[in-house]
Amino acid sequence: MAAIPYLLEKKVAISAVTRACYLTSSLFASLQKSETITKSDTSPVTIGDFSAQAAVNSILGRVFPHDSIIGEEDSKDLRGDEGKALRERVTELANEALQRPIIPGLDETPEWGIGESAKRSSDELLDAIDRGTAQGGSQGNPIDGTKGFLRGNQYAVCLALVVDGTVQLGVIGCPNLSYNDVSSADITPGQGSIYVAVRGQGAEKYPFPPPATPAPPVKLSIPANPSPPFRLLESFEKAHSNISFGTLVSRSLGVTEDNPPLRMDSQAKYCAVAAQNTGGYVYLRMPVPGKNYIEKIWDHAAGSVIIEEAGGAISDSYGNPLNFGLGRTLGENKGIIATAKGEAHAKVIRAIAEAREVEERMKLGDGDLRL
């Protein structure tokens, strides 16, 4: 029998993300203000981000020591005397995740550097965090949607494997996204989900926390509905997406006011698109005017392969494929959409083009916000 491609990578990624989800869940309701710092781009980073990246990278480094890793964080704020308190807390939390007993149903093994005897030193964990400074390879986002995490809303733990510019594997842990109902952004702690896809093998979801008696995963399939009741999924944070442009797109698609956008943080939006059963969910992330932001691959890699393997389509806002072969960013890809495949995707691309025309007329003083 031929070997299943990326089987070990899939098992290790599910294990690493599950353990990181336990870690972040334990912090979700108890994080202290002193355990958060602000990066140079004004985005927050918490001990949860550092600890999750340390734990995930430690596992990946043990099993795949020669693979490069792209991670969002580095350890500079944890080193030296000023970082002592945060460093000690990160060490404690990362070791709790690594030393959690072997989880039933995940095919884990202590050889991956996990289990009760897997304790790491602070130096080892800081070095693991800094393995994430590569320009290509496996990529992770320890807490995607940190503002949502701090706000008490949705967030995700994301891990992907990129090989020669192609995303081959994606795992997204959503501790607060309902396993059974993705029609709302309401949080469901203790009833979350983990989404997994391997290219060519389909997409599936598992419950989080894992049940005592493991059950087969649920296969994901986005209906190829050419005329669905569209509903936009957009960022909760206005600074992350052009919300007014999304209003124009909704109008062009015929979305009624009684079907407002579903707003949530993180790649949990990709998971909602993959899990919904109408074929009408539209992930829309458009550039904010005046910001020359370049999309980072860790914000989209795992979600992209989950969408595609669930039978959906993902592209930039002009219909071009996303380019994951440029290192840490998506380069010239501007705006990102994920939808059902086929006519539904084509309709969204046309709606975006129409919305751009309206914006141009507005700039010239020749038109209003009606399409």
N, C-alpha and C positions, 0 to 999 in steps of 0.2 A: 504494500500500500504506500502510495506517495505521501511524503510529509506534507502536513498542512502549513502553508506559508504563514510566517509570523505568529505561530502558535505560542511559543515561549514568550515573545514580546507582548502578546495580548495578555497572557496570564500575569506576567510581572507588572504590566501597566495597571491592570484591574486591582491587583494587590496594593500597589503604591498609592493609587488614587483613593481606594477604600480606606487605607490607614490615614491618609491625609484628611479625608472627610471626617473620620472619628476625631482627629485633632482639632479641626476647625469647628466642628459641632460643639466640642467641649468648651470652646472659647466664646461661642456665638452670643451667649447671654451674659457673659461675665467679663468681657474685655474692658480693661481700664484705660483711661485717657493717656496715662503715662506709658502705655504699651504701644503707642502709635507715634510715628514720626512722619514728617512731610518731606517728600522728595523735591528736587530742584524744579520739576514741572508742576509743582503744587499738588500732585496726587498723593494720597496717603499710603503708607505701608505699615502693617501691623506685625506684632510678633507671630501672628498666625501665618502671614506671608513668608516670613523668614523660616519659621519652624517647618511649615509644610514643604518648602523648597529644599530644606536641609534633609528632611526624611526621604522625600521622593528621590533626590539626587544620590543619596546614600545607597538606596536600593539599586538604582540604575547603575551606579558606579561599581557595585559589587557583582552584578550579573553581567553587565556589558562594559567592562573596564576600558575598552578601546573606543567606545562611541563618544562623539562630542554631544554636548547638551547646550541648548539655548534656553536660558531662564530669564525671568523679568528682573530679579533682584540680585544684588551683590552684598557682600558682608562688611563693607567699609564702616558702616555705622555701628557695627557690633564689636569692633576691635578697639584695643586700647582701654585706658581707664574710664573714659566717658561712656563706653559701650558695655561696661561690666555688668550692670543690672539687667539690661536687655539680653546680653549674651548668655547669662546664667539661666534666664527664663526660657530662651530659645532652646538651649541645651536640654533643659528639663522636658519641655514639650515634645521636641523631636525624639528624644529617647522614649518617652511614653508611647509615641506612635510606633517606633521601631520595635519596642519590647512587648507590645501587645501580643498575647498568645496567638498561635497559628489560628487563622480564621477558618472555620469549617466551610467547605464548599468552594474554596478559592484555589485549591491545588497549590497552596503555598508550601515552601520548604525553608528550613533555617539556613540553607546554603545561600539564600538571597540576602543574608544579613538581617534577618528579622527573627522575632521570638524573644523569649525571656532573657537570653544571654547576649543580646545584640547591642549592648550599650556602647555608645561612641563618646569620645572626648569632645570638649568644646572646639579644639583645633580641628579635629576631623570633620565636625559638622560645618564649621566656617569654610573649610576647604571644599566641602560638598556643595555649599551654596555657590561658591565661586567657580564651580565647574560649569555654571550656567552662562558663562561669558563668551561661549563659542559663537561662530558666525553661521553654523549649520549643524544639522543632525537632529536628534530628539529635542523636542521643545516642550516646555511646561509653563503654566501660569498658576502659581500656587494658590492664590485667591483671586480669581477673575471677578471683578465687580467689588473691589474692596470697599467702595462707598456704600454699596448695598449691604455688605457684611456689617459695616459699622452702623448703618441705619436700621438694621434688623429686618432686612428684606432678602431678596434673592442674591445668590453669589454662586460661583462654581469653582471646582478644582479641575484643571485641564491638563491633559498630557497627550502628545502626538508624536508619531514617528514620521519624519520626512526623509525620503531616500531619493537622491538625485532630483530634487525639486518636486517630488510627488508625495503627497501625504498618504501613507500606507495604513496607518493605524491612528485611531482617535478614541480617547476615553475622557468623558466629562462626568464628574461627580456633582450632583445637585442635591445637597442635604435638605434643602427647604422646598424643592419643587415636587409637587404631589406626584406620586407614582401612577395614580389613577385618573387625574384630571388636570389638564394643562390649559383650561379655559380661563384661569385666573392667576394673577401674580401673588395671591395670598400664600403665605408661608405655611408649610406643614412639617415642622420639626418632628423627627422620628418616623416620618412617612415619605422620605425622599427617594431619590432614584440615581442610578448610574447608567449612563448611555455609552455604548461601545460599538465601534465599527472597524472592520478590517477590509481594505479594498478588495473587491471581488467576492466577499463573503457575507455581505449584508450588514444590517445594523440591528441592534437589540438593546433592551433595557433590563436592568436588574433593580430590585428594591434595595434601598439603603435606610437603616442598617440591614445587612444580610440576615435573612430569617434563620432560625435555629435549624430548621429542616430545609436545605436548599431545594429550590424549584427551578425548572428550566426558564431561561430568559424569554421575554416577550419580543417577538420579531416586529420590526418597525417597517411600515410601508405607507408612504404618502400617496393618497389617491390622486391619479392623474385626471383631475376634474377640469375641463376646459373653461367652465364658467362657474366657479365656486363663489360662495359669499365671502368676498375678500375681507381680511382683517389684518391691519398692520401690527407688527411687533417692533417696538422702538425702545431706545435706551430710556431709562428713567431720568438720567442726568441730561439736562438740556445742553450741557457743554459737549456731549459726546455725539450728538446727531442734530441735524437741521430739522427741528420739529415743524416749523412753518412750511417747509418744503414737503414734509410728509403729509400735511393737510391738503396740499395741492394734488399730490399723488392719490390720496384717498378719494378726492372728488372726481378725479379722472377715471378711477376704477369703479365709481358708482357706490362707494361705501356710504351707508347712511349714518346719521348721527346716533342712532341707537346701537351701533356697532363700533364703539370708539377703539382707538389703538390700545393694545395691551402693552403696558410699559413695565419693563423689568431690567435689572442690571445683568451683565455678564453673558457668557455663551449659553446660559440657560435658555435664551431665546431660540437658539438653534435646536435645542432639544425639544422645545415646545412645537416648533415647526415640524420636526421629525415624528412627533408622537400624536399630533392632532389628526382627526379622522374626516375632515371635510375637504382637504386639499386647498383651503383658502387662506391659510396663514402666510403672511409675507414678512420676512425679516428685512427691515429697511434701515440702513445706516448711511446717511448722506453727510458729506463734509459740512462742517459749520462755516459759514461765510467769514472770511478774514483770518481763518486759521489754516496754516499750511501743514496740517497734520498728515503724517505718513503712517498708514496702518501697520501695526506690528503683527508678525505672523503668529505669535502666541495668543493673540486675541481671536484667531479665526481658524487655525489649522485643524484642531480636533473637531470643531463644529462643521467644517467644510466636508470632511469625509463622512461624517454621520449623516449629513443632508444627502449627499450623493448616494451613499449605500442604502438609504431609506427610500430611494427612488426619486429624490428631488433634484433641483438644479440650483447652482450657486454661481454667481458671476459678479463682476463689478457693475456699476450702474449703467455702463454702455453695452453690457452683454459680453464683455471680454472675460476669459477665464482668469482666476486668481493665480498669481505667479509666486509660488513658494520656493523658488530657486535662487533668490537674491540675497540670502543671508537672513538678517533679523527683521526686514520689512517687506511689504508687498509692493514697494516701488511705485510705479505709475498707476496702479489700480486705484480709482477714485470712486468712492461709494460702493457699498456691498449690498446685494440682495440675495435672498434664499427663498425659494418657492417650490411649489409642485413643478414637475417637468412639463415641457411642451407649451401649449397655448397659454396656460396660466402665466408662465414665466415671460412669454412674449408680450402678453398684455401689460405686465408690470413694466417692462422695458419701454413700451410705447407710452405708458402713463408718465414715466419719468421724463421722457423726451417732451411730452406735452407740458408738463410742469415747468421744465426749463424755458420753454417758449413764453409761458405766462410770466415768469420772473423777468425775462428780457423785456417784455412789453412794459412791465411795471417800472423797470429802470428808465425806460424811455418816456414814461408818463403816458403811455398809450395802452391802457387796459386796467383791469382790477383783478382781484383774487378769484373771480369766477372763471371757470374754464369754458 
